[in-house]
Amino acid sequence: MVFSLKVILFLSLLLLPVLKSSRVTLNNNGYDGIVIAINPSVPEDEKLIQNIKAMVTEASAYLFYATKRRVFFRNVSILIPMTWKSKPEYLMPKQESYDQADVIVAEPSLKYGDDPYTLQYGQCGEKGKYIHFTPNFLLTNNLPIYGTRGKVFVHEWSHLRWGIFDEYNEDQPFYISRRNTIEATRCPTHITGANVVLNCKKSRCITRPCRRDSKTGLYEANCTFIPNRSQTAKDSIMFMQNLDSEDRLFRMNQAAELYLIQIIEKGSFVGMVTFDSHAQIQNNLIKITDDNTYQMITANLPQEARGGTSICNGLKAGFQAISQSNQSTLGSEIILLTDGEDDQISSCFEEVKQSGAIIHTIALGPSAEKELETLSNMTRGHRFYAHNDINGLIDAFSRISSRSGSIFQQALQLESKALNIPEKKWVNGTVPVDSTVGNDTFFVVTWTIQKPEIILQGPKGKKFTTLDFQEDKLNIRSARLRIPGIAETGTWTYSLRNNHAQSQLLTVTMTTRARSPTTLPVIATAHMNRNTAHYPSPMIVYARVSQGFLPVLGINVTAIIENEDGRQVTLELWDNGAGADTVKNDGIYSRYFTDYHRNGRYSLKVHVQARKNTARLSLRQQQNKALYIPGYVENGKIILNPPKPEAKDDVAEAQIDDFSRLTSGESFIVSGVPPNSNSSQVFPPGKIVDLEAKFQGDHIQLSWTAPGKVLDKGRADSYIIRISKYFRDLQQDFDKAALINTSGLIPKEAGSVENFGFKPGYSKIENGTTFYIAIQATGEASLTSEVSNIAQATKFIPPPKPSSPDLGTNISAISFVIFGLAVISYIF
């Protein structure tokens, strides 16, 4: 967000003895008239003014975010003491004075030291008197202690302006909850941490778990709650104002580092720009040739999260970095990652179009700018959404690779998993490496608190331990191993032990590339049928799994769809020619998606697994192809084209190795979802498309793939089967055709094969009699599916077999057979 923040410097003439009365007003969502006064005893320091400006700028952006775009800081005056040297940019104050200041910068209070505080002694909801910052707080890096200064300012502003109290209590740090557990006084309660006693001598502290006091039932008096650095809870302004940004910054850096080292192809030119309210070029374009060039870029990853979001400033700096490297923006690719809002993003749309650059967008978290996807749409870039977890970010970055079409240079994901491991516990997992990949293979582990113990074992027993993993120099809590040479084909096993005294979140990522330029790797791609949906329109998930142009069959394909609340829906995708899947066994796995729980962005990830030698490669010719013309007739003469090669039945399929692939589809946006929506009362059962019918004796046997209660999910309530001797009866007026008794037919789970037999209720069925049958499935709220395809069953009575042949009339045939046998015998 680019805020119109105006900071004015005034030179204070004297301290007027007037009553304390703030002049702050709120106009059109912006606070005006804020006065920050520097005490005359504070030594002159230009950096102090600059840091105050930076703090207020960051605080304005964060306040706007925290209040859901309601308020921000617009006009702030800084009162300079007369003890400082006069400068031309200092103005004469009008009605501003030190005694009326909203914020004072003065030497520490004996009570609070350098802790920022607000003089607040009224009731809840009553405004405070002033905020006190010390010069040491404003000039020293206190990030690990307080968090960013902008967030601290918002915390104190909440005391000053709105009379809000802290959500912690140093006098009563613990309480007994309704569940009879001891809880630290905090909000929200799902902020996690450890309850310990600190025993500090000089600069060294030792911790031990807190003991329970038998008299009070609470922890002992000197027990302290220490929050985890990594939290799943959202921002907590009045308890722990620095809760969110640092952990999110770690995740962004972890994913960016993985992309730079493992995903992007060697020989690419890469630069980096960081931006908040302003943008800074960290690196102009550098050609990636070896590990040293990676490190030149990763060394400049941001170490501090500041406030504000100006996407246009970031893009303009990106264009500048490209131009300064003597490269054209036309065709250049920019990966734009942001978690902030920016209501000025549209101001640079035309410049983006003119640049010719391709912009891939990654929206991180629910607050990312809603128009972000417009940039990727107008430039034909990819669009992704990642919730606050590291895996979503890594998966999004991994999907952005070369657009050259050379799959041999593309990085492929074999594993991407988040594991919440209890204290002092091991967890194990396996990853298959198939014979089509193995080059440039990395195994990466990230953690949130403490580095775990790592063991990775190859198929032939070779082990790699924690010491073999290279830990990142930037302290972004990640360690990676590049497997030497070509990774062995087979199952790799990993074991991770959480050595910390409490549970922590670990992630595992494994990437690789094609084994050689002559070996086509198995690849997986995924997408939705469109980028937007308006409730109640269903969407379809597609995943294509292939080796070259040949489809891969007999595998497990699972889609994971996540919304902005972090709620996930898991769908097993099918290649059975039913429901959302149009063609059976074409390597395109499909499923309907209808679980809309809220409006906003949704992400898509697909996991493909081939286990227990079930995967096979289809060599059959595909449908939807140009018709092969065997020849043509000219002047009554048939002229044949060269014969078309046919795949023999015994080589129509080929078995392939077990394998694993992960891929991300582009994000999509859903709108119009009402509160408490129930898909079972909106979406009908899916249409049956593969109904088959045949006579068996005097009965007709039907078979089809079961739909679900909601399209292809769940179990339908019942079936309506109708029959007619006339095709048009079912096609034009299904409800008037004869009804078949299905009282004993209980629908199976969606995707199952249904079989049902019945005897037509017609008095006379002759040879050649044809019946037409169609089905509807029923669900909740009287919802019915579309009428199925119309199946045909024809009664065929074979002619009677001829009686035993007369030997006299068939002597030539018998003689021929004997003659043939005689010849064979003669040869042998």
C-alpha positions in Angstrom: 0.0 0.0 0.0 1.4 3.4 -0.9 0.2 5.8 1.7 0.2 9.6 1.3 2.1 10.1 4.5 3.4 13.7 5.1 6.1 14.3 7.7 6.8 17.9 8.7 9.8 19.0 10.8 9.2 21.9 13.2 11.8 23.7 15.3 10.5 24.0 18.9 11.0 27.5 20.4 10.0 26.8 24.0 8.1 24.4 26.2 4.7 26.0 26.7 2.9 25.3 30.0 -0.4 24.3 28.5 -3.0 21.6 29.3 -2.4 18.3 27.5 -4.8 18.1 24.6 -4.1 16.0 21.5 -5.0 17.6 18.1 -5.3 14.3 16.2 -8.2 14.0 13.9 -9.5 11.3 11.6 -10.5 12.4 8.1 -11.3 10.0 5.3 -9.6 7.1 7.0 -6.4 9.0 7.6 -5.1 10.3 11.0 -3.9 14.0 10.8 -2.2 16.2 13.4 0.0 13.6 15.1 2.9 15.3 16.9 6.2 13.5 17.8 8.4 15.7 20.0 12.0 15.2 20.8 13.1 16.2 24.3 15.7 19.0 24.5 18.0 16.7 26.5 18.3 14.2 23.6 21.7 14.7 21.7 21.3 15.8 18.1 21.3 12.8 15.7 20.1 13.0 12.1 19.6 9.2 12.2 17.0 9.6 14.9 14.8 11.7 12.5 15.2 9.2 9.7 14.3 6.2 12.0 11.2 8.0 13.2 10.1 8.6 9.6 10.7 4.9 8.8 8.8 3.8 11.9 5.8 5.9 11.1 5.8 4.8 7.5 5.9 1.1 8.4 3.3 1.6 11.1 0.9 3.3 8.7 1.0 0.3 6.4 0.6 -2.2 9.2 -2.2 -0.3 10.8 -4.0 -0.2 7.5 -3.5 -4.0 7.2 -4.5 -4.8 10.8 -7.7 -2.7 10.7 -8.7 -4.2 7.4 -8.1 -1.1 5.3 -9.9 1.2 7.7 -7.3 3.7 9.0 -3.7 4.9 8.4 -1.4 7.7 9.4 -1.5 10.7 6.9 0.1 13.8 8.6 2.8 13.6 11.2 4.8 16.5 12.6 8.2 16.0 14.3 9.1 18.7 16.8 12.9 19.4 16.8 14.3 20.8 20.1 16.0 24.3 20.1 19.2 22.6 21.4 19.7 21.2 17.9 21.1 23.1 15.0 18.7 24.9 12.8 18.2 23.7 9.2 16.4 25.2 6.2 13.9 22.4 6.1 12.8 23.0 9.8 9.6 25.1 9.9 8.3 27.3 12.7 5.7 25.6 14.8 2.1 26.8 14.8 0.2 25.3 17.7 2.4 22.2 18.1 4.3 21.9 21.4 6.1 19.4 23.5 3.5 19.3 26.2 0.8 18.5 23.7 2.8 15.9 21.8 1.2 12.5 21.2 4.6 10.8 21.2 7.7 12.0 23.1 11.3 10.9 22.5 13.1 11.2 25.8 15.7 9.5 28.0 14.6 6.3 29.7 12.1 6.2 32.5 13.4 4.6 35.7 10.4 2.3 35.7 10.3 1.1 32.1 13.9 1.5 30.9 14.1 1.4 27.1 10.7 -0.4 26.9 8.3 1.6 24.8 5.2 2.4 26.8 2.1 4.6 26.9 1.0 6.7 29.8 -2.5 5.2 30.3 -4.4 5.3 33.6 -8.0 5.6 32.5 -10.7 2.9 32.0 -10.8 0.6 29.0 -11.7 2.7 26.0 -10.3 5.9 27.4 -7.5 7.5 25.5 -4.0 7.5 26.9 -1.8 10.6 27.4 1.4 10.0 25.4 3.7 7.4 24.0 7.3 7.4 25.2 10.1 6.1 23.0 13.7 6.3 24.1 16.6 7.3 21.7 18.2 4.0 22.4 15.1 2.1 21.2 14.9 4.2 18.0 18.6 3.9 17.2 19.4 0.3 18.2 18.4 -2.9 16.5 16.0 -4.4 18.9 14.3 -6.6 16.4 14.6 -9.9 18.3 13.2 -8.3 21.5 10.4 -6.1 20.3 9.9 -6.9 16.6 9.8 -4.1 14.0 9.4 -0.5 15.3 6.4 0.0 13.1 4.5 -2.8 14.8 5.6 -1.5 18.2 4.2 1.9 17.3 0.8 0.4 16.3 0.8 -1.5 19.6 1.3 1.7 21.6 -1.1 3.7 19.4 -3.8 1.2 20.3 -3.2 2.2 24.0 -3.1 5.9 23.2 -5.9 6.4 20.8 -8.4 3.6 21.6 -7.6 2.9 25.3 -7.0 -0.8 24.7 -5.2 -2.8 27.4 -2.4 -5.4 26.9 -3.3 -9.0 26.3 -0.7 -10.2 28.7 -0.4 -9.8 32.5 2.9 -9.6 34.2 1.2 -9.7 37.6 -0.7 -12.8 36.8 1.2 -14.5 33.9 -0.6 -17.8 34.2 -4.2 -19.0 35.0 -6.1 -22.3 35.2 -8.3 -22.8 32.2 -11.7 -24.4 32.1 -10.0 -27.6 31.0 -8.1 -27.6 34.2 -4.8 -26.9 32.4 -2.3 -24.1 33.2 -2.2 -21.5 30.5 0.0 -18.5 29.9 -2.0 -15.3 29.9 -2.0 -14.5 26.2 -4.3 -13.9 23.2 -4.9 -15.9 21.1 -4.5 -19.0 23.2 -3.1 -21.0 20.3 0.1 -19.1 20.4 2.5 -21.8 21.4 5.6 -21.8 23.5 7.4 -23.2 26.5 7.0 -22.6 30.2 10.4 -22.4 31.8 12.4 -21.0 34.7 15.4 -18.9 33.6 18.5 -19.0 35.7 20.9 -16.4 34.3 24.4 -15.7 35.5 26.2 -12.9 33.7 25.5 -13.4 29.9 24.6 -17.1 30.2 21.1 -18.5 31.0 20.0 -22.0 31.8 16.4 -23.1 31.5 14.4 -25.8 33.2 10.7 -26.7 33.0 8.4 -25.0 35.5 7.1 -26.8 38.5 3.5 -26.6 39.8 2.9 -24.8 43.1 1.0 -27.1 45.4 -0.7 -24.1 47.1 -1.9 -22.1 44.2 -2.2 -24.9 41.6 -0.3 -22.6 39.2 3.4 -22.6 38.2 6.0 -21.4 40.6 6.5 -17.6 40.9 9.5 -17.2 38.5 8.0 -19.2 35.7 8.1 -17.5 32.3 6.3 -18.2 29.0 8.7 -18.2 26.1 6.8 -18.1 22.7 7.9 -20.2 19.8 9.6 -18.3 17.0 7.4 -20.0 14.4 3.6 -19.8 15.0 0.5 -20.8 13.1 -1.5 -18.1 14.9 -2.1 -14.8 13.1 -0.9 -11.4 14.2 -1.4 -10.5 17.9 -1.0 -6.7 18.2 -1.7 -6.4 22.0 0.1 -9.6 23.2 3.1 -10.2 20.9 3.3 -7.5 18.3 6.3 -9.2 16.5 4.5 -12.5 16.1 4.0 -12.9 12.4 6.4 -11.1 10.1 9.7 -12.8 10.9 8.5 -16.3 10.6 6.9 -15.4 7.2 10.1 -13.8 6.1 12.0 -17.0 6.9 9.6 -19.0 4.8 9.9 -16.6 1.9 13.7 -16.8 2.1 13.7 -20.6 2.3 11.6 -20.9 -0.8 13.5 -18.2 -2.7 16.8 -19.9 -1.9 15.5 -23.3 -3.0 14.4 -21.8 -6.3 17.7 -20.1 -6.9 19.8 -23.2 -6.1 17.6 -26.1 -7.2 15.0 -25.0 -9.7 16.3 -22.3 -12.0 18.4 -23.7 -14.9 22.1 -23.0 -15.2 22.9 -20.4 -17.8 19.9 -18.2 -16.8 20.4 -14.6 -15.9 18.9 -13.8 -12.5 18.6 -10.5 -10.5 16.7 -9.6 -7.3 14.7 -6.7 -6.1 13.2 -6.2 -2.7 10.4 -3.8 -2.0 8.1 -2.4 0.7 6.8 1.1 0.3 10.0 1.6 -1.7 12.1 -0.7 -3.9 15.7 -1.6 -3.9 17.8 -3.4 -6.5 19.7 -6.1 -4.6 21.4 -7.6 -7.7 21.4 -6.7 -11.3 21.3 -9.7 -13.7 23.9 -12.3 -13.0 24.5 -15.4 -15.1 24.1 -18.6 -13.1 27.1 -20.7 -13.7 28.1 -22.3 -10.4 27.4 -22.2 -6.6 29.3 -19.0 -6.2 26.8 -17.1 -8.3 23.9 -18.5 -6.4 25.5 -17.3 -3.2 26.0 -13.8 -4.6 22.2 -13.5 -4.8 21.1 -15.4 -1.8 23.4 -13.3 0.4 21.1 -10.4 -0.3 17.8 -12.0 0.7 16.0 -9.6 3.1 16.7 -10.1 6.8 14.0 -7.7 8.2 10.4 -7.4 7.3 9.4 -3.7 6.9 6.0 -2.2 6.4 4.2 -1.1 3.2 3.7 -2.6 -0.2 4.3 -0.8 -3.4 4.1 -3.5 -6.1 4.6 -0.9 -8.9 7.8 0.4 -7.3 9.0 -3.2 -7.2 8.2 -3.9 -10.8 9.8 -0.6 -12.0 13.0 -1.5 -10.1 12.8 -4.9 -11.8 12.6 -3.3 -15.2 15.5 -1.1 -14.3 17.7 -4.0 -13.1 17.0 -5.7 -16.5 17.8 -2.6 -18.5 21.0 -1.8 -16.5 22.2 -5.3 -17.4 21.9 -4.5 -21.1 19.0 -6.8 -21.5 15.5 -6.2 -22.9 12.4 -6.4 -20.8 10.7 -7.9 -23.8 10.3 -11.6 -23.0 12.0 -11.3 -19.6 10.4 -13.2 -16.7 9.7 -11.7 -13.3 8.6 -13.6 -10.3 6.5 -11.3 -8.1 6.0 -12.6 -4.5 4.1 -10.4 -2.1 1.9 -10.8 1.0 0.7 -7.2 1.2 -2.1 -5.0 -0.2 -1.6 -2.2 -2.6 -4.5 -0.1 -3.8 -2.2 1.6 -6.4 -1.3 -1.5 -8.3 -3.4 -0.5 -11.3 -1.3 2.7 -11.8 1.4 0.7 -13.6 -0.7 -1.8 -15.6 0.0 0.1 -18.9 3.8 0.3 -18.2 3.7 -3.5 -17.5 2.0 -4.1 -20.8 4.5 -1.9 -22.7 7.5 -3.7 -21.1 6.6 -7.0 -22.8 7.8 -8.8 -19.6 6.2 -12.0 -18.4 5.1 -11.7 -14.8 4.5 -14.8 -12.6 2.7 -13.9 -9.4 2.8 -15.7 -6.0 0.2 -14.4 -3.5 1.4 -15.3 0.0 -1.4 -15.4 2.6 -4.9 -14.0 2.6 -3.9 -10.3 2.7 -2.0 -10.3 -0.6 -3.3 -7.7 -3.1 -6.6 -8.9 -4.8 -5.6 -7.5 -8.2 -2.3 -9.3 -8.2 -3.5 -11.9 -10.7 -4.3 -9.2 -13.2 -0.5 -8.8 -13.8 0.0 -12.5 -14.6 -3.2 -12.6 -16.8 -2.2 -9.6 -18.9 1.4 -10.9 -19.4 0.6 -14.6 -19.9 2.5 -15.5 -16.7 1.7 -18.1 -14.1 -0.4 -17.3 -11.0 -0.1 -19.1 -7.7 -1.4 -18.8 -4.1 0.4 -20.1 -1.1 -1.0 -20.2 2.4 1.4 -19.3 5.2 3.1 -22.7 5.1 6.6 -23.2 3.5 5.5 -26.1 1.4 3.0 -24.0 -0.5 5.7 -21.5 -1.3 8.2 -24.1 -2.4 5.6 -25.9 -4.5 4.8 -22.6 -6.3 8.4 -21.7 -7.0 9.1 -25.3 -8.2 6.4 -24.9 -10.8 8.0 -21.8 -12.4 10.7 -23.2 -14.7 12.0 -22.9 -18.2 9.5 -22.0 -20.9 11.9 -23.3 -23.6 10.1 -26.7 -23.8 13.2 -28.6 -22.9 12.1 -30.9 -20.1 15.6 -32.2 -19.6 16.5 -28.9 -17.9 13.4 -28.7 -15.8 13.5 -29.5 -12.1 11.0 -32.1 -11.0 9.6 -32.5 -7.4 9.7 -35.9 -6.0 8.7 -35.0 -2.4 7.2 -32.1 -0.6 5.9 -32.8 2.9 5.4 -31.0 6.2 5.8 -33.0 9.4 4.8 -31.9 12.9 7.2 -34.0 15.0 6.8 -34.3 18.8 9.7 -33.7 21.0 12.6 -36.2 20.9 10.7 -38.4 18.3 11.7 -39.9 15.0 9.7 -39.9 11.8 10.5 -42.0 8.7 9.5 -41.7 5.1 10.4 -43.0 1.6 10.8 -41.5 -1.8 11.1 -43.6 -5.0 13.7 -42.4 -7.6 12.8 -43.9 -11.0 15.1 -44.6 -13.9 14.0 -41.6 -15.8 15.5 -39.1 -13.3 18.4 -38.8 -10.9 20.5 -35.9 -12.2 21.1 -32.8 -10.0 19.1 -34.3 -7.1 18.7 -32.4 -3.8 17.2 -33.4 -0.5 16.3 -30.4 1.7 15.1 -30.2 5.3 13.7 -27.0 7.0 12.8 -26.5 10.6 11.2 -23.9 12.8 13.1 -24.0 16.1 16.1 -26.3 16.1 18.0 -28.3 13.4 16.9 -32.0 13.5 19.0 -35.1 13.2 18.9 -36.3 9.6 19.6 -39.7 8.0 19.1 -40.3 4.3 19.7 -43.8 2.9 20.0 -44.8 -0.7 18.5 -48.0 -2.3 21.9 -49.8 -2.0 22.5 -48.8 1.6 24.7 -45.8 1.4 23.9 -43.4 4.2 24.1 -39.6 4.5 23.9 -38.1 7.9 23.4 -34.6 9.4 27.1 -33.7 8.9 26.7 -34.3 5.1 24.0 -31.6 4.9 25.1 -28.1 4.2 23.4 -25.6 6.5 22.4 -22.2 5.1 24.8 -19.4 6.0 22.0 -16.9 6.3 20.4 -18.8 9.3 17.1 -19.3 7.5 16.8 -22.8 9.2 17.4 -25.0 6.2 19.9 -27.7 5.3 20.4 -29.4 1.9 22.3 -32.3 0.4 23.2 -32.5 -3.2 23.4 -36.2 -3.9 26.7 -36.9 -5.7 26.5 -37.9 -9.4 23.3 -39.7 -10.5 21.0 -40.7 -7.7 20.5 -44.4 -7.5 17.3 -45.8 -8.9 15.0 -47.3 -6.2 13.5 -46.4 -2.9 15.3 -43.8 -0.7 14.5 -43.7 3.0 14.8 -40.8 5.3 14.6 -40.4 9.1 14.3 -37.2 11.0 14.6 -36.8 14.8 13.3 -33.7 16.5 16.0 -33.0 19.2 14.1 -30.1 20.7 12.2 -30.2 23.9 8.9 -29.4 22.2 7.3 -30.3 19.0 8.3 -28.5 15.8 7.3 -28.3 12.2 9.8 -29.9 9.8 9.6 -30.0 6.0 11.1 -32.3 3.5 11.7 -31.5 -0.2 13.3 -33.6 -2.8 14.0 -32.3 -6.4 15.8 -33.8 -9.4 16.2 -33.5 -13.1 16.1 -35.9 -16.1 18.7 -38.7 -15.9 20.1 -37.9 -19.3 19.2 -36.0 -22.5 18.2 -39.3 -24.1 15.8 -40.4 -21.3 12.4 -38.8 -21.3 11.3 -38.3 -17.6 7.8 -39.0 -16.3 6.2 -35.6 -15.8 2.9 -34.4 -14.2 1.1 -31.1 -14.9 -2.1 -29.9 -13.2 -4.7 -27.2 -13.8 -8.3 -26.2 -13.2 -10.7 -25.9 -16.1 -10.8 -22.1 -15.6 -9.3 -19.4 -13.4 -12.5 -18.1 -11.8 -15.7 -19.6 -10.6 -19.0 -18.0 -9.4 -21.0 -20.1 -7.0 -22.7 -22.5 -7.6 -20.8 -23.3 -10.8 -18.6 -26.4 -10.4 -15.0 -26.6 -11.4 -12.9 -29.5 -12.7 -9.4 -30.5 -11.7 -7.2 -32.0 -14.4 -3.8 -33.7 -14.0 -1.9 -35.1 -17.0 0.7 -37.7 -16.3 2.9 -38.7 -19.2 6.3 -39.9 -20.4 6.9 -37.9 -23.6 3.6 -38.0 -25.4 2.6 -41.4 -23.9 0.0 -41.5 -21.1 0.9 -43.2 -17.8 -1.9 -45.4 -16.4 -2.6 -47.3 -13.2 -1.4 -44.7 -10.7 -2.7 -42.8 -7.7 -3.3 -39.1 -8.4 -4.4 -36.9 -5.5 -5.3 -33.2 -5.7 -5.1 -31.0 -2.6 -7.0 -27.7 -2.8 -6.6 -25.1 -0.1 -8.4 -21.9 0.5 -7.3 -18.7 2.3 -8.3 -20.0 5.7 -5.9 -22.9 5.3 -8.8 -25.4 4.9 -7.8 -28.3 2.6 -9.9 -30.5 0.4 -8.3 -33.8 -0.9 -9.6 -35.4 -4.1 -8.6 -38.6 -5.7 -8.5 -38.0 -9.4 -9.8 -40.7 -11.8 -9.0 -41.7 -15.4 -12.1 -43.9 -15.7 -14.1 -42.1 -18.4 -16.9 -41.3 -15.9 -18.0 -38.1 -14.2 -15.6 -35.2 -15.0 -13.2 -37.6 -16.9 -14.1 -37.5 -20.6 -11.9 -40.3 -21.9 -10.9 -43.5 -20.1 -7.2 -44.4 -20.0 -5.8 -41.4 -21.7 -3.5 -40.3 -18.8 -5.7 -37.3 -18.0 -7.0 -37.7 -14.4 -10.0 -35.6 -13.5 -12.5 -34.8 -10.8 -15.2 -32.2 -10.0 -14.5 -29.6 -7.3 -17.5 -28.2 -5.4 -16.3 -27.7 -1.8 -16.6 -23.9 -1.8 -16.3 -22.8 1.8 -15.5 -19.2 1.3 -14.7 -16.6 -1.4 -11.2 -15.7 -2.4 -8.1 -17.5 -3.7 -7.6 -21.3 -3.8 -4.4 -23.1 -4.5 -4.0 -26.5 -6.3 -1.3 -29.1 -5.7 -1.3 -32.6 -7.2 0.7 -35.6 -5.9 1.2 -38.5 -8.3 2.4 -41.9 -6.9 3.1 -45.2 -8.6 3.6 -48.0 -6.1 3.9 -51.8 -6.2 4.6 -52.0 -9.9 1.1 -50.9 -10.9 2.1 -48.1 -13.3 2.1 -48.8 -17.1 2.7 -46.8 -20.2 0.0 -46.8 -22.8 1.2 -47.4 -26.3 -2.3 -47.3 -27.9 -3.2 -44.6 -30.3 -4.9 -41.6 -28.8 -8.4 -40.4 -29.5 -9.1 -36.9 -30.9 -6.6 -37.3 -33.6 -6.6 -36.6 -37.4 -8.2 -39.4 -39.4 -5.8 -41.7 -41.2 -6.9 -42.0 -44.8 -5.9 -45.5 -46.1 -6.1 -44.3 -49.7 -8.4 -42.8 -52.4 -10.2 -43.7 -55.6 -9.2 -42.1 -58.8 -10.8 -43.0 -62.1 -12.2 -46.2 -60.6 -8.8 -47.3 -59.4 -7.9 -47.6 -55.7 -4.6 -45.9 -54.8 -3.4 -46.9 -51.3 -1.3 -44.8 -49.0 1.6 -46.4 -47.0 0.1 -48.7 -44.3 -0.3 -47.2 -40.9 1.8 -48.9 -38.2 -0.4 -50.7 -35.7 0.4 -51.4 -32.1 0.1 -55.1 -31.4 -2.1 -56.1 -28.5 0.8 -57.6 -26.6 2.8 -54.4 -26.6 -0.1 -52.0 -26.1 1.1 -51.3 -22.6 4.5 -51.3 -21.0 5.3 -51.5 -17.3 7.4 -48.6 -15.8 9.2 -48.0 -12.5 7.5 -46.9 -9.3 7.8 -43.1 -9.1 6.6 -40.0 -7.3 5.9 -36.5 -8.7 4.5 -33.3 -7.2 3.2 -30.4 -9.1 1.3 -27.2 -8.5 -1.6 -25.9 -10.6 -2.3 -22.2 -10.9 -4.5 -20.5 -8.3 -8.1 -19.7 -9.0 -10.6 -17.3 -7.5 -14.1 -18.1 -6.2 -16.9 -15.6 -5.7 -20.5 -15.6 -4.7 -20.3 -18.2 -2.0 -23.0 -17.7 0.7 -22.4 -18.4 4.4 -22.8 -22.0 5.5 -23.1 -23.3 1.9 -24.0 -27.0 1.5 -22.9 -28.5 -1.8 -25.2 -31.5 -1.4 -28.2 -29.3 -1.6 -27.0 -27.4 -4.7 -25.2 -29.8 -7.0 -27.0 -32.8 -8.4 -25.4 -36.3 -8.9 -23.2 -36.5 -11.9 -24.4 -37.7 -15.3 -23.8 -41.4 -16.2 -21.9 -41.5 -19.5 -20.9 -45.1 -19.9 -24.2 -47.1 -19.6 -24.0 -50.4 -21.4 -26.8 -52.9 -22.0 -27.0 -56.5 -23.4 -29.4 -59.4 -23.3 -28.5 -62.4 -21.2 -31.3 -65.0 -21.9 -34.6 -63.2 -21.3 -33.0 -60.6 -19.0 -31.2 -57.3 -19.9 -28.0 -56.8 -18.0 -26.9 -53.2 -17.4 -23.5 -51.9 -16.3 -22.2 -48.3 -15.6 -19.9 -46.3 -13.3 -21.6 -45.0 -10.2 -22.0 -41.2 -9.9 -21.9 -39.5 -6.5 -24.6 -37.6 -4.6 -22.7 -34.4 -5.5 -21.6 -34.9 -9.1 -18.8 -37.5 -8.7 -18.5 -37.4 -4.9 -20.3 -39.5 -2.3 -23.1 -42.0 -3.0 -26.3 -41.2 -4.9 -29.6 -41.8 -3.1 -31.3 -43.9 -5.8 -31.5 -44.6 -9.5 -34.3 -44.1 -12.0 -34.1 -46.5 -14.9 -36.5 -46.2 -17.9 -36.9 -48.3 -21.0 -38.6 -47.9 -24.4 -38.6 -49.6 -27.8 -38.1 -46.1 -29.3 -34.9 -44.1 -29.0 -36.7 -40.7 -29.2 -39.0 -41.6 -26.3 -36.0 -41.5 -24.0 -34.3 -38.6 -25.8 -37.2 -36.2 -25.8 -39.4 -37.2 -22.9 -37.5 -39.4 -20.5 -40.1 -39.1 -17.7 -42.9 -40.7 -19.8 -40.9 -43.9 -20.7 -41.6 -47.1 -18.9 -40.1 -47.3 -15.4 -38.0 -50.3 -14.2 -38.4 -51.5 -10.6 -35.1 -50.6 -8.8 -36.3 -51.0 -5.2 -33.5 -53.6 -4.6 -30.8 -51.5 -6.2 -28.7 -49.6 -3.6 -26.2 -47.2 -5.2 -22.5 -47.7 -4.6 -19.8 -45.2 -3.8 -18.9 -42.9 -6.7 -16.5 -44.5 -9.1 -17.6 -48.0 -8.4 -18.9 -50.3 -11.2 -22.7 -50.9 -11.0 -24.4 -54.0 -12.4 -28.1 -54.5 -12.6 -30.3 -57.1 -14.4 -34.0 -57.1 -15.1 -36.6 -58.8 -17.3 -38.4 -56.4 -19.7 -42.1 -56.3 -19.0 -43.1 -56.8 -22.6 -45.3 -59.9 -23.5 -43.5 -60.7 -26.7 -39.8 -60.4 -27.3 -38.8 -61.7 -30.7 -35.5 -62.2 -32.4 -34.1 -58.7 -33.3 -36.3 -56.8 -30.8 -34.4 -53.7 -29.6 -34.8 -51.9 -26.4 -33.3 -48.5 -25.4 -32.5 -47.8 -21.7 -31.4 -44.7 -19.8 -30.7 -43.8 -16.2 -31.0 -40.8 -13.8 -29.4 -40.7 -10.4 -31.1 -38.8 -7.5 -29.5 -36.9 -4.6 -30.7 -34.6 -1.8 -33.3 -31.9 -2.1 -34.9 -33.8 -5.1 -31.9 -33.1 -7.2 -31.5 -35.4 -10.2 -28.7 -35.9 -12.6 -28.9 -35.4 -16.3 -30.3 -38.3 -18.3 -27.5 -40.8 -19.1 -26.3 -41.9 -22.5 -28.9 -44.1 -24.1 -27.8 -47.7 -24.2 -29.2 -50.2 -26.7 -29.9 -54.0 -26.2 -31.0 -56.2 -29.1 -32.4 -59.7 -28.6 -30.5 -62.1 -30.8 -31.6 -65.7 -31.1 -28.9 -67.6 -33.0 -30.1 -70.1 -35.6 -30.2 -73.8 -34.7 -27.0 -75.7 -35.2 -27.0 -78.0 -38.2 -27.4 -81.8 -37.6 -24.4 -84.1 -37.8 -23.0 -84.1 -41.4 -23.6 -87.0 -43.8 -20.4 -88.8 -44.5 -21.3 -89.2 -48.2 -22.0 -85.6 -48.9 -18.9 -84.4 -47.1 -16.3 -86.9 -48.3 -14.3 -84.2 -50.1 -13.9 -82.2 -47.0 -13.0 -85.2 -44.9 -10.5 -86.3 -47.6 -9.0 -82.8 -47.6 -8.4 -82.9 -43.9 -6.8 -86.3 -44.1 -4.7 -85.2 -47.0 -3.5 -82.2 -45.0 -2.6 -84.4 -42.1 -0.9 -86.8 -44.4 1.3 -84.1 -45.8 2.3 -82.9 -42.4 3.1 -86.3 -41.3 5.2 -86.8 -44.5 7.3 -83.7 -43.8 8.1 -84.8 -40.3 
